[in-house]
Amino acid sequence: MSVGVVMLVHTAFDRAEQAVRHWVAGGCPVVVHVDKDVDRHTYDTFVAALSDLDHVLFSKRHRCEWGGWGLVAASQAASTLLLEQFPDVRHAFLASGSCLPLRPIAELRAYLDARPDTDFIESATTADVPWTVGGLDRERFTLRFPFSWKRQRWLFDRYVQVQQLVRLRRRIPEGIVPHMGSQWWCLTRSTLQAILNDPRRKRFDAYFKLVWIPDESYYQTLSRCHARKIESRSLTLSKFDFQGKPHIFYDDHRELLLRSGCFVARKIWPHADELYATFPVKIPSVPAQTEPAPATIDRLFASAVDRRLNGRQGLFMQSRFPNTDREKGIAATPYAVFQGLDDLFPDFTDWLSRRSGAEIHGHLFAKDRVHFSDEASTYRGALSDNARLRDYNGRMFLTNLLWAGREKTHGFQFGPADSQDIRWMIAKDAQARIWVVSGAWAVPLFLSGRSAADVRAEAARLQRIENKFLKILRSSHTRARIEITTLADFMQSPMDMLQDIIDDIAGHRGQAVTEVPKMADLSGLAGFLQDLKNQGMHPFLTGEFTGQTQRSSNDVDQPKPYVVGGK
């Protein structure tokens, strides 16, 4: 009878009864504290269910509320009874009704027998470890907290603010240094007796009654005054999420719990039938003296917290969806946006698909419909080519398209004639690579055969839209990689940009461009642009387009040598 158990119970009494029987079968006496808020009938039924066990006692009941003194008072009453009634107990193990022994209890007893003078209690100063999540750390020891955080939240917050405003500070009792840690401890008889029989206990209790969440600091602080040897860790596996709420273990955590090597786990879902049928394991899964190793599963919990906080690249969580810019990444895969190139090269989309092996779409945001890469009416994920459906939320349309085809690099055409709802999205997305030939919107107008006077208004409209887009791309908020060149500059050396595009999309698979897309016949474009100027519409985004510039465009079928290296 080297280990005794203090168990705090307030719900799931059928599972608490099962846990009590596990402990008693393992040779441990148990003192149970039942929350005073539990009705009398439920309490009497629970006591009667355990009446056949000789080594089970029930302590005086206290009202237990999270963050309040009642939890400490409950453990004090149960611990006192345990030490009085079971003099052979050398270690007292604090557990709850939702705790479940994982390894044979005989292994826990043998483990503690080999360490008769060691107290296992997580205990660290707030200055050393910033464990608190969304709350108070040092101030929980220097302010007063007479109001319930759950039931009297308004009074709780106002009283804290008043104390902070008037700079009211409590004096910490002489002889103690506040420590914090997990409330689930395993203390030696000598340490626990010293805490309960300390002549200064009334003073300490009066102080900790007004500390916030005293069950995480009372024993953690006082054990430092009386223990001979402390190992600052808990023998109970308990994990907390980023909000400080305990993780709940379900049936699908079975292998995880087996791997942990821990003696006890908390908090077990009451309906986890498989866990309650499996644990404590009948045949030891690890050598009896194996140390508990919660660190072996810490990586998985850290990964789970990261997934919950940040999600996955290009995938929106329901809880994060309404909050702009809180996503981990807009797109699931790198993608390219081309503006103006398909105006100059009618077969640019097909050419780039062949050369790069990427999924190159047409104008996904065209006003008439969505032009997918294969011109199908639907794409993966049941995305429709209906423009009205797309424009209901263009940002999520693009996000879903990239997620559905995330195994490949995507690219699509974009222009001032398209729906412009996604401009800021692609500009702020670090996954985007944007190539713009500004002023290329003039080419379709020129090829239409209409006079400059007829297209003047349309040219002015397209230029205004493109100019707004270019201002966004040059914003300090832009995270995409941008390459902007005017139509005139592009015509001076079109192969440079085409080669850059292939290198960027194809990566190490990129090769020198030997096959080039066929450029539209731009003979007379310089005169057309001059006519626009004469009509009072200045196409400044095209750059200075001259006759010499136009003659250079005739050389596009003669690619420059692609030099990889050398002197």
HUSUL-V727243 format. One record per pair of residues at least 24 apart in sequence whose ideal C-beta (glycine too) atoms are under 8 Angstrom apart, sorted by sequence separation. I is the first residue (numbers start at 0). J is the second residue. D is the distance in Angstrom with one decimal. If there is no record, write none. Layout:
I&J&D, I&J&D
This chain:
2&26&7.8, 3&27&6.1, 4&28&7.2, 5&29&7.9, 6&30&7.2, 8&32&6.9, 9&33&7.1, 31&55&6.6, 33&57&6.8, 56&80&5.9, 135&159&7.6, 143&167&7.9, 194&218&6.7, 197&221&7.2, 250&274&5.9, 253&277&6.0, 260&284&8.0, 348&372&7.8, 379&403&3.8, 397&421&5.9, 416&440&7.1, 438&462&7.6, 525&549&5.1, 2&27&5.0, 3&28&4.9, 4&29&4.5, 5&30&5.5, 6&31&5.0, 7&32&5.2, 8&33&5.2, 9&34&3.7, 29&54&6.7, 30&55&7.8, 31&56&7.2, 32&57&7.5, 35&60&4.3, 56&81&7.7, 138&163&7.8, 142&167&7.1, 174&199&7.3, 236&261&3.9, 249&274&7.6, 260&285&5.2, 364&389&7.2, 378&403&6.9, 379&404&5.7, 393&418&6.2, 414&439&7.9, 415&440&5.5, 440&465&6.4, 493&518&7.4, 524&549&6.1, 0&26&6.4, 3&29&7.3, 4&30&7.3, 6&32&7.0, 8&34&7.1, 28&54&3.9, 29&55&5.0, 30&56&4.9, 31&57&5.2, 32&58&4.9, 34&60&7.1, 35&61&5.7, 36&62&5.8, 89&115&6.1, 142&168&7.5, 143&169&6.3, 235&261&7.4, 248&274&6.6, 363&389&7.8, 378&404&7.8, 394&420&6.9, 414&440&6.4, 0&27&7.4, 3&30&7.2, 5&32&7.2, 7&34&7.7, 9&36&7.2, 27&54&7.7, 28&55&7.4, 29&56&7.6, 30&57&7.4, 31&58&7.1, 33&60&5.8, 34&61&7.8, 35&62&4.3, 36&63&7.5, 141&168&4.8, 142&169&6.6, 172&199&7.2, 194&221&4.8, 197&224&7.7, 234&261&7.3, 235&262&7.5, 236&263&6.7, 237&264&7.6, 257&284&5.6, 393&420&4.0, 394&421&5.9, 397&424&7.0, 438&465&7.7, 522&549&7.2, 0&28&6.4, 9&37&6.3, 28&56&7.7, 30&58&5.5, 32&60&6.8, 34&62&6.9, 35&63&7.4, 56&84&6.1, 141&169&5.2, 175&203&7.2, 194&222&6.8, 197&225&7.4, 234&262&5.2, 235&263&4.6, 236&264&4.4, 237&265&4.7, 390&418&5.7, 393&421&5.0, 397&425&7.8, 437&465&6.3, 521&549&6.1, 12&41&6.6, 16&45&6.9, 23&52&5.2, 32&61&7.3, 34&63&4.7, 140&169&7.4, 234&263&6.5, 235&264&7.1, 236&265&7.0, 237&266&7.0, 260&289&5.5, 262&291&6.0, 364&393&6.5, 389&418&7.7, 15&45&7.4, 19&49&6.0, 141&171&7.3, 172&202&5.7, 235&265&5.5, 260&290&7.1, 261&291&4.3, 390&420&6.7, 394&424&4.9, 23&54&5.6, 32&63&8.0, 54&85&7.5, 140&171&6.1, 172&203&6.1, 193&224&7.8, 194&225&6.0, 260&291&5.3, 261&292&7.5, 393&424&7.9, 490&521&7.9, 521&552&5.7, 12&44&7.6, 16&48&5.3, 20&52&7.2, 23&55&6.4, 182&214&4.4, 186&218&7.0, 190&222&5.7, 193&225&3.7, 259&291&7.0, 260&292&4.5, 261&293&5.8, 386&418&7.5, 437&469&6.4, 12&45&4.7, 16&49&6.2, 19&52&7.2, 182&215&5.4, 259&292&6.4, 363&396&7.9, 435&468&7.9, 35&69&7.9, 172&206&5.3, 181&215&7.3, 184&218&5.7, 259&293&5.6, 363&397&7.0, 435&469&7.1, 518&552&6.5, 171&206&7.5, 180&215&6.6, 184&219&7.8, 190&225&5.1, 260&295&7.2, 12&48&7.8, 19&55&6.1, 179&215&5.4, 180&216&7.9, 182&218&7.8, 186&222&6.5, 189&225&7.7, 190&226&4.6, 259&295&6.2, 8&45&7.6, 140&177&4.4, 169&206&7.6, 179&216&5.1, 190&227&7.6, 258&295&5.9, 259&296&5.3, 363&400&7.3, 435&472&7.2, 518&555&5.1, 178&216&6.5, 184&222&7.7, 189&227&7.5, 258&296&6.3, 34&73&7.7, 177&216&6.1, 180&219&4.4, 187&226&7.4, 433&472&6.6, 137&177&7.9, 169&209&7.5, 179&219&5.8, 186&226&7.7, 187&227&7.9, 515&555&6.3, 32&73&4.4, 178&219&4.4, 255&296&5.5, 515&556&6.3, 32&74&7.4, 178&220&4.7, 370&412&7.8, 136&179&7.7, 177&220&5.5, 515&558&6.1, 32&76&6.5, 176&220&7.1, 255&299&6.8, 442&486&7.7, 32&77&4.5, 175&220&5.4, 178&223&5.9, 415&460&7.9, 416&461&6.6, 419&464&6.4, 422&467&7.6, 426&471&4.9, 441&486&6.9, 513&558&6.8, 31&77&7.3, 175&221&6.9, 358&404&5.8, 415&461&4.4, 422&468&5.4, 426&472&5.6, 433&479&5.3, 435&481&7.5, 437&483&6.2, 512&558&5.6, 30&77&4.5, 176&223&6.8, 415&462&7.6, 432&479&6.7, 433&480&7.1, 435&482&7.1, 437&484&7.2, 438&485&5.8, 439&486&5.4, 511&558&7.6, 30&78&7.6, 131&179&7.8, 175&223&7.6, 185&233&7.7, 363&411&4.6, 419&467&7.7, 423&471&6.1, 426&474&6.8, 431&479&3.8, 432&480&4.9, 433&481&5.2, 434&482&5.1, 435&483&4.6, 436&484&6.0, 437&485&5.2, 438&486&4.0, 130&179&6.4, 175&224&6.4, 184&233&6.6, 185&234&5.2, 358&407&4.7, 360&409&6.9, 362&411&7.1, 363&412&7.7, 364&413&6.5, 415&464&3.8, 419&468&7.0, 422&471&5.3, 427&476&5.9, 429&478&4.3, 430&479&7.8, 431&480&7.3, 433&482&7.2, 435&484&7.3, 436&485&7.5, 437&486&6.6, 438&487&7.7, 511&560&7.9, 512&561&7.0, 30&80&5.0, 174&224&6.8, 183&233&5.0, 357&407&6.3, 358&408&7.0, 359&409&7.6, 360&410&6.9, 361&411&7.0, 362&412&4.8, 363&413&7.7, 366&416&6.9, 415&465&4.4, 426&476&7.3, 427&477&6.5, 428&478&6.4, 429&479&6.7, 436&486&5.8, 439&489&7.9, 511&561&3.3, 30&81&4.4, 128&179&7.8, 180&231&7.0, 183&234&7.8, 357&408&4.2, 358&409&4.8, 359&410&4.6, 360&411&4.0, 361&412&5.5, 362&413&6.9, 365&416&7.5, 366&417&6.9, 414&465&7.9, 426&477&4.7, 427&478&5.3, 428&479&5.7, 510&561&8.0, 124&176&6.5, 125&177&6.9, 181&233&4.4, 183&235&3.9, 357&409&6.6, 358&410&7.2, 359&411&7.2, 360&412&7.1, 362&414&6.8, 365&417&5.6, 366&418&6.5, 426&478&7.5, 427&479&7.2, 28&81&7.0, 124&177&6.9, 180&233&7.5, 355&408&7.5, 357&410&5.6, 364&417&4.1, 365&418&7.8, 415&468&7.1, 426&479&5.6, 436&489&4.8, 9&63&6.2, 30&84&7.7, 124&178&5.6, 125&179&6.0, 181&235&7.2, 183&237&6.2, 246&300&7.0, 364&418&4.4, 425&479&6.1, 486&540&7.7, 487&541&6.1, 488&542&5.6, 490&544&7.4, 123&178&6.1, 124&179&7.5, 236&291&7.3, 355&410&7.9, 362&417&5.6, 364&419&7.8, 485&540&6.6, 486&541&4.4, 487&542&3.1, 7&63&6.9, 28&84&7.6, 122&178&4.4, 123&179&6.3, 181&237&6.2, 364&420&7.6, 485&541&6.1, 486&542&5.8, 487&543&5.3, 28&85&4.7, 122&179&7.5, 123&180&6.0, 234&291&6.3, 236&293&5.3, 364&421&6.5, 485&542&3.1, 487&544&4.6, 491&548&6.6, 122&180&4.8, 486&544&6.4, 487&545&7.7, 490&548&5.1, 121&180&3.1, 351&410&6.8, 490&549&7.2, 493&552&7.3, 28&88&6.7, 120&180&6.4, 121&181&4.3, 436&496&7.6, 491&551&5.6, 120&181&7.9, 487&548&5.3, 490&551&5.7, 494&555&7.1, 238&300&5.2, 434&496&6.5, 490&552&4.7, 493&555&5.2, 7&70&7.0, 121&184&7.6, 148&211&7.5, 241&304&5.2, 498&561&6.4, 120&184&3.9, 145&209&6.1, 240&304&6.3, 348&412&6.6, 494&558&5.0, 495&559&7.7, 27&92&7.5, 119&184&6.5, 120&185&7.2, 144&209&5.7, 329&394&7.8, 347&412&7.8, 434&499&7.9, 494&559&5.4, 7&73&5.8, 118&184&7.5, 119&185&4.3, 120&186&6.3, 143&209&4.5, 144&210&6.8, 241&307&6.8, 434&500&6.2, 7&74&6.9, 118&185&7.3, 119&186&7.7, 144&211&4.3, 240&307&7.1, 241&308&5.9, 330&397&7.6, 331&398&7.8, 334&401&5.9, 492&559&7.5, 118&186&5.0, 330&398&6.7, 5&74&6.0, 118&187&5.4, 142&211&7.7, 329&398&6.2, 332&401&5.6, 7&77&7.5, 117&187&7.1, 140&210&5.9, 331&401&5.2, 6&77&7.6, 116&187&6.4, 139&210&5.8, 330&401&4.7, 331&402&4.5, 341&412&4.8, 432&503&5.9, 469&540&7.6, 5&77&4.4, 22&94&7.8, 115&187&7.3, 118&190&5.1, 139&211&4.0, 332&404&7.6, 340&412&7.5, 342&414&7.3, 432&504&8.0, 5&78&5.5, 139&212&6.7, 332&405&4.5, 335&408&7.2, 337&410&6.4, 341&414&8.0, 446&519&6.2, 458&531&5.9, 111&185&7.2, 331&405&4.1, 332&406&7.8, 334&408&6.6, 335&409&7.3, 336&410&7.2, 337&411&7.4, 338&412&7.5, 446&520&7.9, 462&536&7.9, 466&540&6.5, 25&100&7.2, 332&407&7.3, 333&408&5.7, 334&409&4.3, 335&410&3.8, 336&411&6.4, 337&412&5.4, 338&413&5.0, 339&414&6.9, 465&540&6.0, 5&81&5.9, 18&94&7.4, 135&211&6.2, 140&216&7.3, 332&408&6.4, 334&410&6.2, 335&411&7.7, 337&413&6.8, 338&414&5.6, 445&521&7.4, 451&527&6.1, 455&531&6.4, 462&538&6.4, 4&81&8.0, 27&104&6.3, 134&211&7.6, 139&216&7.4, 332&409&6.7, 334&411&7.5, 336&413&5.2, 442&519&6.2, 454&531&7.8, 459&536&5.1, 462&539&7.7, 3&81&4.8, 18&96&6.3, 21&99&7.7, 22&100&7.1, 25&103&7.1, 26&104&6.9, 66&144&7.8, 445&523&7.4, 452&530&7.9, 458&536&5.5, 462&540&5.6, 21&100&5.4, 25&104&2.6, 26&105&7.2, 442&521&6.9, 445&524&5.3, 451&530&3.4, 455&534&4.7, 18&98&6.4, 24&104&7.4, 25&105&6.1, 67&147&6.5, 183&263&7.9, 315&395&7.5, 450&530&7.4, 451&531&4.8, 455&535&7.4, 458&538&6.5, 15&96&3.3, 18&99&6.2, 27&108&7.5, 66&147&7.2, 455&536&4.8, 3&85&5.4, 14&96&6.5, 15&97&7.8, 18&100&7.5, 22&104&6.5, 25&107&7.6, 26&108&6.5, 66&148&4.8, 183&265&6.6, 442&524&7.0, 445&527&4.6, 451&533&7.2, 452&534&5.6, 14&97&6.9, 21&104&6.8, 25&108&7.1, 64&147&6.1, 65&148&7.4, 66&149&7.2, 315&398&6.9, 441&524&7.3, 444&527&7.9, 445&528&8.0, 451&534&5.3, 12&96&7.3, 65&149&6.3, 0&85&6.4, 3&88&3.7, 11&96&6.1, 64&149&6.9, 98&183&7.6, 313&398&6.1, 451&536&7.9, 1&87&7.2, 2&88&6.9, 5&91&5.9, 7&93&7.6, 10&96&7.0, 11&97&6.5, 64&150&7.6, 441&527&7.4, 0&87&4.1, 1&88&7.1, 2&89&7.3, 3&90&7.3, 4&91&7.6, 5&92&7.1, 7&94&7.6, 8&95&7.1, 9&96&7.0, 441&528&6.4, 0&88&6.2, 1&89&4.7, 2&90&5.0, 3&91&5.3, 4&92&5.0, 5&93&5.0, 6&94&5.1, 7&95&5.0, 8&96&3.7, 95&183&7.7, 313&401&5.8, 314&402&5.9, 1&90&6.5, 2&91&7.9, 3&92&7.0, 4&93&7.9, 5&94&7.1, 6&95&6.7, 7&96&7.0, 93&182&7.2, 94&183&7.0, 313&402&5.0, 336&425&5.7, 2&92&5.8, 4&94&5.7, 6&96&6.3, 93&183&5.7, 441&531&7.6, 93&184&5.3, 6&98&7.8, 93&185&7.1, 313&405&6.7, 92&185&4.7, 343&436&6.7, 91&185&7.0, 340&434&6.8, 342&436&7.7, 410&504&6.7, 90&185&5.6, 91&186&5.5, 329&424&6.1, 336&431&6.1, 338&433&7.3, 90&186&7.0, 91&187&7.9, 334&430&6.3, 335&431&7.6, 336&432&7.2, 338&434&7.1, 339&435&6.2, 340&436&6.0, 343&439&5.9, 408&504&5.7, 90&187&5.8, 91&188&6.9, 122&219&4.3, 333&430&5.0, 334&431&6.1, 335&432&4.8, 336&433&4.5, 337&434&5.3, 338&435&4.4, 339&436&3.3, 342&439&4.3, 441&538&5.8, 89&187&6.6, 90&188&7.0, 120&218&6.3, 121&219&6.9, 122&220&7.6, 329&427&7.4, 330&428&5.6, 332&430&6.9, 333&431&7.8, 334&432&7.4, 335&433&7.5, 336&434&7.2, 338&436&6.8, 339&437&6.9, 342&440&6.6, 89&188&5.4, 120&219&6.1, 329&428&4.3, 333&432&6.8, 335&434&7.1, 338&437&8.0, 339&438&7.5, 340&439&7.3, 343&442&6.0, 88&188&6.1, 91&191&5.3, 122&222&6.3, 328&428&7.5, 330&430&4.1, 339&439&2.9, 342&442&4.4, 438&538&6.0, 441&541&5.7, 122&223&6.3, 328&429&7.4, 329&430&6.8, 330&431&7.0, 338&439&7.3, 339&440&7.1, 342&443&5.6, 2&104&7.9, 120&222&5.4, 328&430&6.3, 438&540&4.1, 439&541&8.0, 324&427&7.7, 437&540&4.3, 438&541&3.0, 118&222&5.8, 437&541&7.2, 438&542&6.5, 2&107&6.5, 437&542&7.7, 2&108&5.2, 82&188&6.4, 120&226&7.9, 1&108&5.5, 122&229&6.3, 132&239&7.5, 118&226&4.5, 123&231&6.3, 2&111&5.7, 82&191&6.7, 118&227&7.9, 120&229&6.4, 122&231&5.1, 132&241&6.7, 133&242&6.6, 134&243&7.3, 1&111&6.2, 82&192&6.1, 118&228&6.7, 120&230&8.0, 121&231&5.6, 132&242&6.2, 133&243&6.5, 1&112&5.5, 116&227&5.3, 117&228&5.0, 118&229&5.0, 119&230&5.3, 120&231&7.1, 121&232&5.8, 132&243&3.7, 70&182&7.3, 116&228&5.3, 117&229&7.6, 118&230&7.1, 121&233&5.0, 131&243&7.6, 78&191&5.7, 82&195&7.5, 117&230&5.6, 119&232&6.2, 120&233&7.1, 119&233&6.5, 119&234&5.1, 79&195&5.8, 78&195&6.4, 313&430&7.7, 312&430&7.9, 75&195&6.5, 107&234&7.4, 338&465&7.7, 338&468&7.7, 101&236&7.5, 71&207&6.7, 98&235&6.4, 68&207&7.0, 68&208&4.5, 74&214&7.3, 94&235&7.0, 71&213&5.1, 92&234&7.4, 70&213&7.6, 71&214&5.3, 70&214&4.1, 74&218&7.7, 66&211&6.1, 68&213&5.6, 355&500&7.8, 66&212&4.8, 67&213&7.7, 71&217&4.9, 343&489&7.6, 355&501&6.0, 65&212&7.9, 71&218&7.9, 339&486&7.2, 354&501&5.6, 357&504&5.1, 357&505&7.6, 351&500&7.0, 355&504&4.3, 356&505&6.6, 339&489&8.0, 343&493&7.6, 351&501&7.8, 355&505&4.7, 354&505&7.2, 110&262&7.3, 356&508&7.1, 351&504&7.6, 355&509&7.9, 101&256&5.7, 107&262&4.6, 101&257&7.6, 106&262&7.1, 107&263&7.7, 340&496&8.0, 101&259&7.2, 102&260&7.5, 354&512&7.3, 102&261&7.5, 101&261&5.7, 102&262&5.3, 354&514&7.2, 101&262&6.3, 100&262&6.6, 101&263&6.3, 100&263&5.4, 101&264&5.5, 337&500&7.7, 99&263&6.9, 350&514&7.4, 98&263&5.3, 99&264&5.6, 335&500&7.3, 350&515&7.7, 351&516&7.9, 98&264&7.0, 99&265&7.6, 350&516&4.1, 98&265&4.4, 97&265&5.9, 98&266&7.7, 99&267&4.7, 335&503&7.3, 94&263&6.4, 97&266&4.6, 98&267&7.3, 335&504&6.0, 347&516&5.1, 95&265&6.1, 97&267&5.4, 346&516&5.3, 92&263&7.8, 94&265&7.5, 95&266&7.5, 345&516&7.9, 346&517&6.3, 97&269&7.4, 344&516&3.8, 345&517&7.2, 344&517&6.7, 344&518&5.7, 345&519&6.1, 99&274&6.5, 104&279&6.3, 113&288&7.2, 343&518&5.8, 344&519&7.2, 99&275&6.8, 103&279&5.5, 343&519&6.2, 101&278&5.0, 102&279&6.0, 103&280&6.6, 106&283&6.5, 110&287&7.7, 342&519&7.6, 100&278&6.3, 101&279&6.0, 102&280&6.3, 103&281&7.4, 109&287&5.8, 110&288&6.8, 343&521&8.0, 99&278&5.3, 100&279&4.1, 101&280&6.9, 109&288&7.3, 99&279&7.6, 103&283&6.1, 102&283&6.8, 106&287&4.9, 102&284&7.4, 105&287&8.0, 102&285&7.3, 14&267&7.3, 25&279&7.6, 14&269&5.0, 13&269&7.7, 11&269&4.0, 17&275&6.2, 21&279&6.0, 10&269&7.9, 14&275&6.8
